[in-house]
C-alpha cells in the first residue's frame, strides 16, 4: 500500500513537501509515471535517464530473484 501512495499517479508531485521528495524519487515507478506524463501531457519524448533508471532497478530485481530462486530451488516445490 505504501508503494502505491509513494507513486505520484493520482496527485501532482508539486504538492509533496521538499523533505519527502527523495523518497518519491527513489521509487522506480515515479520515473515511469514521469515518462508517461511527458509523452501524453507534454507531447515530448521521455528523458533517457528515467526509463534507464526503471530498467536498471528491474534488472537488479530480476538478478536477485533469479539468484534467490537458484539458491532455494530444491525446497521451492515443497513450499508451494
Secondary structure as GFF3:
##gff-version 3
##sequence-region A 1 80
A	DSSP	alpha_helix	2	6	.	.	.	ID=ss1
A	DSSP	three_ten_helix	13	15	.	.	.	ID=ss2
A	DSSP	three_ten_helix	18	20	.	.	.	ID=ss3
A	DSSP	alpha_helix	21	26	.	.	.	ID=ss4
A	DSSP	alpha_helix	28	40	.	.	.	ID=ss5
A	DSSP	alpha_helix	48	71	.	.	.	ID=ss6
A	DSSP	alpha_helix	73	79	.	.	.	ID=ss7
###
